[in-house]
Amino acid sequence: MNKKLLVSGSLLAVAALFFVGKRGGEELSLPVCESIPKVDTPVHFFSDDSISETRIEEFIDYSNLILENSCIPIKRTLSGITRLDLTDFKSKYSGKLHQQLVLNVGDSTLEPMQKIGNYYVLVLPKDSPFSQYRAGVAHVNFSRSFLALSYDAKPHVLEHELGHLAWAWHDRTAVYWLKEQLLTEHHKQIKPYAFGARCYDAGTVMTYAEKILPVYSSPNIKYYGKACGNAETADNARHMRDFAQSLMLAP
């Protein structure tokens, strides 16, 4: 009798642990977006033949998925692809890579792409030092329009770097550290809520979580019932909407 009770008790304990550990809520719960016009942000790619046009379109499509999921009225459009010989692009640093790009295509080609809300992307091949070093980089001290990607970067990396160029930041980033990294004239761009967030076992697009969700941080987005942000410190969706508004008002 005692043995039966022990077995029954063990089964009940296992069942209880199962229900306690089970995640509640919908997998990804998104807000209903207000229907407003979207601002177009053209993106031009410079690459060799190591990345196909289809793969480039996947980057653009995934960026638009993230923006749509986050109720951000911005649309990424592929404005063109220029094929280059990247044999001499040996640096792993964005500044030197940009210098090499200027030498190859000329300032007159790049200048029209250097307006706020216009972007150009250098995609480096597999054997480049950059691709062996990192997946992507954008540095606002250097440019508000230029970023570099590795040929095998994951789909979300394009939007991650474009987020940086709009002053969106990682999670777990101290403001004092950002101020050390940015030019003094850019400190006013550091908003206290413009940071990424983790929710349950995943992270929003501006994080380095192992699993990245196709959203910017927002208290209105939930993952298995856990909010993917908060209004005070992690609402990059709000920040990106403000950025979109600034583009719409720009002359």
N, C-alpha and C positions, 0 to 999 in steps of 0.2 A: 504493500500500500504506500509506504514512504517512498519507495523507488518510483512508483507511478507519479506521485506528487512532485518528485524532484524533476522527472522528465518533463511533465506538464509545465512546471515553473520555468524550466530552461527554454522551452519553446515560446512561452509567453514573453520572456525577456528578449529573445531574438526578434520576435515580432515587434516589440516595443522599440527596439533599437532601429529597426527598419523604418518605422514610421517617423521616428524622431529625426533620422538622417535624411529622409526624403525631402527634396527641395519643393517648396510650395510655390504656387502661382504659375503664370504663363512663362514660357522660356524667355521671350523678349517682348515686353509690353511697350508699345510706342504711343505717343500722344497723337491726337487728331490735329493736323496742321491747318493753319489759316490759309485760305486760298488767296495768294498775292503774287504779282509778277516776280519772276526770277531775274537776277542780274547775270549776264553772260560773262564768263571769265575764260578767255581763250588760252590754250596751252599748246605750245609748239615743242616738238621733240627733235633733238639732234642725236643720231645714233648711227652705228654701222649695221650690217645685216644680221648681227647676233640676236636681235629682237625683232619679231615680226610686227606688222601693222595690227594684226589681230590681238597680239599681246598688249600693245599700246592701247588699243581700244578697251581692253579689259581693265586697265588702270583707270581710264576715264570713266567707264561705266561704274566701277566700284566706288570711285569718289562721289559720283552722283547718287549712288545708293545711300552712302553715309549721310550726305547732305539732306536727301529726301527724308530718311528715317529720323533725322534730327530737327526737321522743320526749319531748315536754313534756306532762304530763297536765293540760292546761288546755283548756277549750272556750269559745269566744266565742259568745254567743247574743244575738240581736237582741231587746232587751226592749221596744222601741217606737220610733215615729217621731212627732215633733211638728212640724207644719208652722207656720212663722212668716213674718211679713213682715220681711225682712232689709234693707229699704231704708236704715235708719238705722245699720246696722253698717258704719261707715266706717273703722274703725281696722285697721291691719295687725298690731297687737300683741295677744298672747293675754290679757293682763290687762284691757285696755280692752274687748275683745270679750266677756270673761266678765262684766264689769260691765253691759254692754248686755244680755246674756242674762238676768241677774238681774232687770233692770228689766222685761224682757218676760214672764218666766214666774214670777218670785218665788222667794225663798229656800226656801219650803216645798216647791216642786217639785223643787229641786235637792238639798236636804239628804239625802234617802234614797239618792241616787246617789253620795254623797261618802264612802262607806266604801271601804276598801282592797279592791281586786278588783272594784269596780263602776265603770263608766265612762260618761261622756256626751260626745258629739261634736257640735261645731258645724260644719256644712258650709256654706261661704260660696260665693255664686254667682260667675259668670264676671266680672261687672263690679265686684266688690268689690276694694278695695285689697289685701286679704289674698291673694286668688287671683292677683293680678298680681305678688305679692311672693314667695310660697312655696307649697309643696305641703301642708305640715303642720307643726304645732308642738305640743309638750307641754313644760311647764316644771315640774319637780318642786319647785322652791322655792315655787311658787304653788299647785299642786294635784297630788294623786296620782291624780285621777280625770278631769280635764278635758283635752281636746285639741281642736284646730281643724284642719279639712281644707279644701283647695280642692275645688270641685265636680269638677275633672278630674284629681285626684290619681291616680297609678297604684295598682293594687290592693294592693301591698305596703306602702303608706305608712301605712295604719291600724295594721298590726302593728308597723311601725317605731316609731311614736309610743307605742303601748302598751308596747313594749319599754322605752322611756325611762322610762315611769311605773313600771316594775318595776326600775329602776336598771341597765338594759343600755345600753351605750355604743357609739359608733362605733369603727371601726378608726382607727389613727394618731392617737389622742387621748392627750395627755400627762396623767398623773395630776395634776401640779401645776396644769395649766390647769383641770381639772375642779374642783379644790379652790378655785380662784379664782372659779369660776362658782356653786358650791353654797354654801348656808349651812353654817356650821361644824357644826351638828347633823346634817347629812347626810353628812359626810365618811366616817363609818363604813360607809356603804352602797357605797363605791367598792371593789369587789373586783378584784384584779389580773388575774383571768381573764375578767372580764365585758365583753369588747370584741369587736367584729366582726372579720371576716377576709376576705382576698382569696384566691381559689384559681384558678389559671390566669388566664383572662381575665374572671373574674366576681367578684362579692362576695356575702356573706351579707346578710341583711335589714337589719342595722344599719349597713351601709356606704352610701357614696354612689357605688358603682361604676356604670358605665354599664349593665352587665347584672347584675340582681339575681336570685340564686337563691332559691327558696322554702324557705329553711332559716335557722336561727340557726347561728352559728359553732360548730364542734365538730371535734375531731380524729378523730371516728368517721365523719364525712361527707366523701366525696371527690368531686371534680369532675374528670373525665378523669384520674384517678389522683393528683390533688393534694389533700392534706388541707385542708379548709376550716376550719382552726383548730388550736390546740394547747392542751394542758392548763394551761400556765402563764399565757398572755396572751390567749387567744382561745377561750373555751369558754362562750359565752352560753347554749348549750343546757343545760349544767350549772347555770348561774346561774338560768335560768328554771325549771328543775326544783326548785331550792331555794326559789324564790319560790312555786311551786305548793304545795310542802309547807307553807310558812308560812301560806298561805291555808287549807289543810285543817286546820291546828292552831288557827286563829284562833277565838275564842269566837263 
